[in-house]
Amino acid sequence: MKIGFIGAGKMAAALVRGVVAGGAINASDVTVTDVHPGSSETLRDALGLNVATSNTACIACSDVVFLCVKPNDAATALAGVGDALGGKLVVSIMAGTSIDRLTVLCGSGVRVIRAMPNTAAVVGASATVYCVGVGVSSDDRATVQNIFGAVGTVAEVPEKLMDAVTGLSGSGPAYVFLMIESLADGGVRAGLPRALAQQLAIQTVLGAGKLAAATGEHPALLREAVTSPGGTTAAGLAVLESFAIRSALAEAVAAAADRAAEMGS
């Protein structure tokens, strides 16, 4: 099976690296393309995969096409591809873009799956949730389960829950060290079943911790890496900051330290 990636940004790169390392896809069966050639070339040099010079060329040599561009860039990315997507499976990881919208953009005869992985895919610890469009087969589901299963946990939900999932597990790595309980409670408030919210919260925090340990990067840099301008993560962080979560956590640490000192004196 040939896999194509339209877009080679941070999330796409994490997913490509993860699925190749996990053995779900051979690098020789992967083709990537990006408006910034350097992004594709970096992946090619690191993994030995293929680089296409246009979106149409990437689609032509792929059985499954991953759409990994920013939501506002989707129409531009698919403009001019004509009927190239006909009969193919398209997997979108774009936040906030519905299956109906994707179907309009991709054209008739295209099977669409909407997925939300997170950047912990690069260390095999993503929490991925997906929903399916009309015409998606059991084989298509198996393909998605195999690919995303190589980089973490996978669950299928109705599309009405995808926005809640995006705010929890998709944007979750930017929140870094928030408590698992808080994430699960937020997922329930957004409409997720508690069991799924807790599963996603645990897997999301575990993934972020593994990523921090694996990269050695400062948590602030990891947060910035998944905070796109005007995106879902930025919106979530703005709310957290409005409640002075940063100061509250710092004060909590300080208070706990003070209490420990008191108990030990």
TAZIKA-V273874 format. One record per residue. PHI is phi in radians with two decimals (999 if undefined). PSI is psi in radians with two decimals (* if undefined). Layout:
phi->PHI psi->PSI
phi->PHI psi->PSI
This chain:
phi->999 psi->2.32
phi->-1.73 psi->2.29
phi->-2.05 psi->2.32
phi->-2.05 psi->2.51
phi->-2.12 psi->2.01
phi->-1.62 psi->1.84
phi->1.91 psi->2.26
phi->-2.29 psi->0.70
phi->-1.35 psi->-2.88
phi->-1.03 psi->-0.80
phi->-1.22 psi->-0.75
phi->-1.09 psi->-0.75
phi->-1.09 psi->-0.72
phi->-1.09 psi->-0.74
phi->-1.19 psi->-0.79
phi->-1.06 psi->-0.84
phi->-1.06 psi->-0.72
phi->-1.17 psi->-0.79
phi->-1.25 psi->-0.55
phi->-1.22 psi->-0.80
phi->-1.11 psi->-0.61
phi->-1.38 psi->-0.11
phi->1.46 psi->0.15
phi->-1.29 psi->-0.52
phi->-2.41 psi->2.43
phi->-1.39 psi->2.41
phi->-0.97 psi->-0.60
phi->-1.19 psi->-0.27
phi->-1.72 psi->0.11
phi->-1.93 psi->2.33
phi->-2.18 psi->2.33
phi->-2.18 psi->2.68
phi->-2.57 psi->2.61
phi->-2.70 psi->2.66
phi->-1.15 psi->-0.38
phi->-1.83 psi->1.72
phi->-0.92 psi->-0.55
phi->-1.04 psi->-0.60
phi->-1.13 psi->-0.78
phi->-1.17 psi->-0.71
phi->-1.17 psi->-0.58
phi->-1.08 psi->-0.77
phi->-1.17 psi->-0.69
phi->-1.06 psi->-0.81
phi->-1.15 psi->-0.60
phi->-1.41 psi->-0.61
phi->-2.04 psi->-0.30
phi->1.40 psi->0.39
phi->-1.48 psi->-3.07
phi->-1.76 psi->2.62
phi->-2.11 psi->2.26
phi->-1.78 psi->2.61
phi->-1.58 psi->-0.08
phi->-2.65 psi->2.80
phi->-1.13 psi->-0.68
phi->-1.09 psi->-0.73
phi->-1.16 psi->-0.66
phi->-1.12 psi->-0.77
phi->-1.11 psi->-0.74
phi->-1.04 psi->-0.56
phi->-1.79 psi->0.31
phi->-2.19 psi->2.51
phi->-1.56 psi->-0.62
phi->-2.13 psi->2.29
phi->-2.02 psi->2.11
phi->-1.63 psi->2.17
phi->-1.70 psi->1.87
phi->-2.16 psi->0.71
phi->-1.81 psi->2.97
phi->-1.21 psi->2.55
phi->-0.89 psi->-0.72
phi->-1.21 psi->-0.26
phi->-1.74 psi->-0.02
phi->-1.09 psi->-0.84
phi->-1.05 psi->-0.73
phi->-1.14 psi->-0.72
phi->-1.10 psi->-0.57
phi->-1.71 psi->-0.10
phi->-1.16 psi->2.31
phi->1.53 psi->-0.02
phi->-1.43 psi->-0.19
phi->1.05 psi->-2.31
phi->-1.63 psi->0.26
phi->-1.05 psi->-0.51
phi->-1.45 psi->-0.15
phi->-0.93 psi->2.22
phi->1.42 psi->0.01
phi->-1.72 psi->2.84
phi->-1.66 psi->2.18
phi->-1.94 psi->2.22
phi->-1.99 psi->2.02
phi->-1.76 psi->2.36
phi->-1.97 psi->0.36
phi->-1.36 psi->2.25
phi->-1.21 psi->2.42
phi->1.26 psi->0.17
phi->-1.84 psi->1.98
phi->-1.23 psi->2.84
phi->-1.10 psi->-0.68
phi->-1.03 psi->-0.79
phi->-1.14 psi->-0.73
phi->-1.10 psi->-0.67
phi->-1.12 psi->-0.70
phi->-1.11 psi->-0.77
phi->-1.18 psi->-0.66
phi->-1.49 psi->-0.45
phi->1.68 psi->2.99
phi->-1.22 psi->2.70
phi->1.38 psi->0.17
phi->-1.89 psi->2.29
phi->-1.59 psi->2.28
phi->-2.11 psi->2.32
phi->-2.16 psi->2.33
phi->-1.84 psi->2.16
phi->-2.26 psi->2.71
phi->-2.35 psi->1.60
phi->-1.52 psi->-3.09
phi->-2.34 psi->3.00
phi->-1.19 psi->-0.17
phi->-1.20 psi->-0.05
phi->-0.98 psi->-0.53
phi->-1.14 psi->-0.39
phi->-1.99 psi->0.32
phi->1.24 psi->0.44
phi->-2.26 psi->0.55
phi->-1.28 psi->2.65
phi->-1.93 psi->1.82
phi->-1.92 psi->2.34
phi->-2.22 psi->2.49
phi->-2.46 psi->2.81
phi->-2.38 psi->2.80
phi->-2.11 psi->2.67
phi->-1.69 psi->-3.10
phi->-1.13 psi->2.38
phi->1.55 psi->-0.07
phi->-1.23 psi->2.25
phi->-1.65 psi->3.01
phi->-1.14 psi->-0.58
phi->-1.15 psi->-0.66
phi->-1.10 psi->-0.74
phi->-1.07 psi->-0.75
phi->-1.09 psi->-0.67
phi->-1.07 psi->-0.82
phi->-1.15 psi->-0.73
phi->-1.04 psi->-0.72
phi->-1.16 psi->-0.78
phi->-1.17 psi->-0.94
phi->-1.29 psi->-0.48
phi->-1.14 psi->-0.40
phi->-1.30 psi->-0.23
phi->-2.15 psi->0.33
phi->2.53 psi->-2.67
phi->-1.59 psi->2.69
phi->-2.39 psi->2.43
phi->-2.54 psi->2.54
phi->-1.81 psi->2.39
phi->-2.39 psi->2.88
phi->-1.14 psi->2.65
phi->-1.06 psi->-0.50
phi->-1.06 psi->-0.31
phi->-1.66 psi->-0.10
phi->-1.14 psi->-0.64
phi->-1.15 psi->-0.67
phi->-1.13 psi->-0.70
phi->-1.11 psi->-0.71
phi->-1.04 psi->-0.77
phi->-1.19 psi->-0.46
phi->-1.59 psi->-1.27
phi->-1.49 psi->-0.51
phi->-1.20 psi->-0.84
phi->-1.61 psi->-0.11
phi->-0.93 psi->-0.70
phi->-1.01 psi->-0.45
phi->-1.22 psi->-0.40
phi->-1.41 psi->-0.31
phi->0.99 psi->-1.60
phi->-1.79 psi->0.45
phi->-1.18 psi->2.67
phi->-1.21 psi->2.50
phi->-1.01 psi->-0.69
phi->-1.07 psi->-0.70
phi->-1.12 psi->-0.73
phi->-1.11 psi->-0.76
phi->-1.12 psi->-0.75
phi->-1.06 psi->-0.70
phi->-1.13 psi->-0.68
phi->-1.11 psi->-0.71
phi->-1.12 psi->-0.76
phi->-1.07 psi->-0.59
phi->-1.40 psi->-0.12
phi->2.03 psi->-0.03
phi->-1.35 psi->2.53
phi->-1.05 psi->2.54
phi->-1.06 psi->-0.71
phi->-1.05 psi->-0.77
phi->-1.21 psi->-0.69
phi->-1.05 psi->-0.74
phi->-1.19 psi->-0.70
phi->-1.06 psi->-0.80
phi->-1.17 psi->-0.69
phi->-1.10 psi->-0.82
phi->-1.08 psi->-0.84
phi->-1.14 psi->-0.63
phi->-1.16 psi->-0.83
phi->-1.16 psi->-0.70
phi->-1.05 psi->-0.76
phi->-1.10 psi->-0.76
phi->-1.11 psi->-0.69
phi->-1.14 psi->-0.74
phi->-1.11 psi->-0.67
phi->-1.17 psi->-0.73
phi->-1.08 psi->-0.74
phi->-1.18 psi->-0.71
phi->-1.23 psi->-0.64
phi->-1.57 psi->-0.49
phi->1.27 psi->0.14
phi->-1.30 psi->2.68
phi->-1.12 psi->2.45
phi->-0.93 psi->-0.58
phi->-1.11 psi->-0.65
phi->-1.21 psi->-0.68
phi->-1.13 psi->-0.69
phi->-1.09 psi->-0.80
phi->-1.10 psi->-0.56
phi->-1.14 psi->-0.42
phi->-1.96 psi->0.24
phi->-1.91 psi->1.58
phi->-1.38 psi->2.50
phi->-0.97 psi->2.21
phi->1.27 psi->0.19
phi->-1.61 psi->-3.06
phi->-1.15 psi->-0.67
phi->-1.12 psi->-0.77
phi->-1.04 psi->-0.68
phi->-1.13 psi->-0.77
phi->-1.12 psi->-0.75
phi->-1.13 psi->-0.60
phi->-1.08 psi->-0.70
phi->-1.15 psi->-0.79
phi->-1.03 psi->-0.77
phi->-1.14 psi->-0.59
phi->-1.12 psi->-0.42
phi->-1.69 psi->0.23
phi->0.94 psi->0.74
phi->-1.09 psi->-0.67
phi->-1.02 psi->-0.85
phi->-1.17 psi->-0.66
phi->-1.09 psi->-0.76
phi->-1.15 psi->-0.74
phi->-1.09 psi->-0.74
phi->-1.17 psi->-0.63
phi->-1.10 psi->-0.74
phi->-1.09 psi->-0.79
phi->-1.11 psi->-0.74
phi->-1.13 psi->-0.71
phi->-1.13 psi->-0.68
phi->-1.13 psi->-0.74
phi->-1.10 psi->-0.74
phi->-1.13 psi->-0.70
phi->-1.08 psi->-0.71
phi->-1.09 psi->-0.71
phi->-1.13 psi->-0.75
phi->-1.20 psi->-0.46
phi->-1.58 psi->-0.10
phi->-1.65 psi->*
